[in-house]
């Protein structure tokens, strides 16, 4: 986790963007089957951070991008 998350060590988001990312993360995690695996949550969070950092602000789009990336990530 630390290696990929360090790309965001100096990232800064305004409070309204953090709120949008939180909604996207909560929705994406809620859609996962039980039991939820922490590595999946991490991958989703990283995808949301990347997309938000690139300018995406729609929580539905952030959620969909993150879930799609999770499906495409080899495990």
Buried (B, 14 or more C-beta within 10 A) or exposed (E): EEEEEEEBEEEEBEEEBEEBBEBBBEBBBEEBEEEEEEEBBEBBBBBBBBBBBEEBEEBEEBBBBBBEBBEEEEE
